Amino acid sequence: MSTQTPRVAVVTGAARGIGAAVARRLADDGMAVAVLDLDEEACKPVVAEIEAAGGRALAVGADVSDEATVTAAVDRVAAELGAPTVLVNNAGILRDNLLFKMTVADWDAVMGVHLRGAFLCTRAVQRHMIEQGFGRIVSLSSTSALGNRGQANYSAAKAGLQGFTKTLAFELGKFGVTANAVAPGFIETEMTQATAERMGVSFDDFRQALISTIPVARSGKPEDIAHTVSFLVSEGAGFVSGQVIYVAGGPKN
């Protein structure tokens, strides 16, 4: 990274969980970070942590599925932090249900945040990347992209992000922009705790059952994903593009 022009990163869904860990890690790497989430107030503790450690950060409230809001948010980041050349599409929601119970609203909500959100954020940020001749796009997929009971909407969205990523790699590569996806396995977050609660099991039982299937014999932490993202957005990862990296403690197809 150039010491004269620190990179500016936008991390969506960064108020908690994986997004917050990524935001903290990129700040540790020397980047100025826009901590973006639906609720701007919820972003402020992460910003305060980054600033307390000597970094630069900005809390940004935005609905990633809304075109005008995304445009305004990226314009604000450019004005207050500088032109963003790193984007981590992490914002996501769950609306799990079996297919015959799944409503159109549940389908549309998940597609709106994951797919439409990644499209809108990437389209808004890529012009800054092209102007700078440098860009790093990382989108959060999931092992659910391979299929997962009760997640027709989420699985389809996460698989869609992989196709989106590969197309971005083709279109933007000649401008110095790479695009990759990270597909986490079981990571301990508020979202996975909510899944256990919805299934009517304790989080510890849920965690232990999943750990028994993971070759490295432990669950993942948000920091495991942040470490992988840190590599993919680094200057040195410029020859890695269009890839899906499963960070799941073992091989996935």
N, C-alpha and C positions, 0 to 999 in steps of 0.2 A: 504494500500500500504506500502511496506517495505521502510523505509527511506534510507536504504543502497543501494537498487537497484531500482531506479524509473523505472516504466514501460516505454517501448518505443512503441508509437502508430504510425501507418501509416494511414493517412486519404486521400482517393483518391477524386479527383474533389474538392480539398480544397482551390482553389484560391478565391472562392466567395460563396455567398449563404449559403446553409445548410452546405456544407463541411467546409467553413471557420469558421462558428459558432461552429461546432463540434471540429475543431482543437483548437480554442481558449479555449473552455470549458475543453477539456482534458488536455491542458497545465495548466489551472487554477487548475485542479485536481492533478497536480504534475507530469504529464507525460512529457517525451520528445516527441515531435511530428514531424513526417515527413509530411510536407505539399506538397502533390503530385498533380500535374495537368499537362495537356498537355504542357503548356508553363511555364517553370521554372521562368521566370521573373515575371509572373503574381502571383506567389506564394510569392514573396519576401515581399510585404506589410503585409501579414498575419504573416510571420515569424518575421518581424520587430515589429509588435504589441505584439507578444508573448514574444519576447526578452525584449522589453521595460517594460513589466510587470514582468520581472525577470525569465521567463521560457527559456527552450531550444527548438529550432526548427531548421529544415533544409528544404530548398526549393529543391524539386526534380521534374524535368521535365520528364515525361514519358507518352507514349501512352499505356494505360492499355490493349489495344487489341493486342499489339505486344509482343510475348513471350520473345524474347531476351531482349527487353527494360525493361520489368517488372523484369526479373531475375537480370539484371544489377542494376536496381533501388533498389531492396530489398537488394542486396549485399552491395550497397553504404550506405544504412540506417544502416545496421548491423555494417559496419566498422566505420561510423562517429557518430552514436548516441548510438548504442548497438543493441542487438538482439531484433527485434520487436515481441511483444507478444500480441499486440492489433491491429486489422485491422478493419477499417470502409470502406466498399465498397460503396462509394457514387457517383463515377463518372457516369455521365449520359448525354445523349443528346436527343433532340426531333427531329423527322422527321415526324410530323403529316400529315395525309392525309386520305381521305376515301379509303377504300380497292381498289376500281376500279381505283383509281388514284395513288395508292402507287407503287413506283418502287422497283425493287429488291435491288437497291442500298440503298434506304431508309430503307428497311427491314434489310439488312445486317449491315448497319452502327449502327443501334440501338442495334441489337443483339450483335454486336462486342464489343461495349463499356459496355453495362449492363451485359450481360451474360458471354461472353468470358472474358471480363475484370475482373469480379468477380472471375471466375474460375482461371485465371492465377495469380492474386494477392494472392488469398487464397492458392493456391498450393505452391507458392513461400514462403509465410510467415509461413505456418503451420509447416514446419520442425523446425523452431526456437521455435515455441510454444511447440512442442513435446519434444524438447531438454530441455526446461525450466520447463516442467510439468505444464504449465499454458498458457491459451490462451483465448482470447475473440474476436469473429468475429461478426460484425454487418453489415448486408447488407441493403441498402435502397431500399425498395419496394415502393409501392404507392397504394392509394385507386383505382388507374386505373387498378390494378391487377384484380379488380372485373368487369372490362369492362368499356370502355369509347369511345364514338363515335369519330371516326377519329384517334384512337390510337391503331390499331390492332397490330402494331409492339411493341410499348411501353407497352401496356397491357400484351402482351404475355411475354415480357422480364421480367416485374415486377412480374408476376405470376410465371415465371420460377425461379426467385430468391427465392421465397418462398419454392419451392420444393428443390432447391439447399441447402437452409438453413437447412431444416429438415433432409436431408441426411447427411450433415456435422455434425449435432448434434449426429446422430447415430454412425458415423464413428470415431469421434474425442473425444467423451465424456470421454472415459476411460483414455485419456491422460491429463485430467484436462482442456479440451478446450470446451467452450460453443459456440454455434452459434445461433443467433437470427436475426430477421428482423424487421425493423421499417417501417411502411407504412404511410407516411404523407398524410393528406388531403390537403386542400388549404393552401399553405404557401406563404407569400409575398417574392418573389425573382425576380431576373432578368429574370429567365426562365418563371415565370408566367406572368410577364409584357410583355414578348415577345409573349406569347400566346394571350393575350388581343389585342396586336397590330396586330397580324396575323388575328384575328377575326374581326378587324376593329372597335373595341370599346375602349373607354377610360378605363384605368386601374381602375379608381375609380368606374365606372359603373360595370365593370367586378367583382370587389371585393365586391361591395355592393350586387350584385345579388347572389353571392355565400354565403356571410355571412347570407343572409336571410334563407338559408337552413341548417345552422350549429347550433346545439342546444345550444352551449355556446355563440352564438351571437357575435363572433369575428373571424377574420382570424388568421391563425397561423403565427408565426414568426420562423425564423431559430433557435432561442434560445430554442423554445419549443421542437424541435427535438433533439438539442444538450443535453438538460436535460435528455431526455429519453435514449439516447445513453450513457451518463455518468453513469446512473444507470446500464445498461446492461453490461458495460465493467468493472464495479467495482468488487472488491474482494468479496463483499457480495452477488453478483448476481450469484454465482456459481451453484445454483440449478435451475436456469432459463435457459432452452435451448430448441431449436427447436420451439420457439414461434414467432408468427407474431403479433406485437403490432401496432394497428391502432391509430395513433396520429392525430386525425381528428376533435376534438371538439364534438364528439358524436359517437354513436355505428355504426359499419359497420359489414356486414356479413362476 
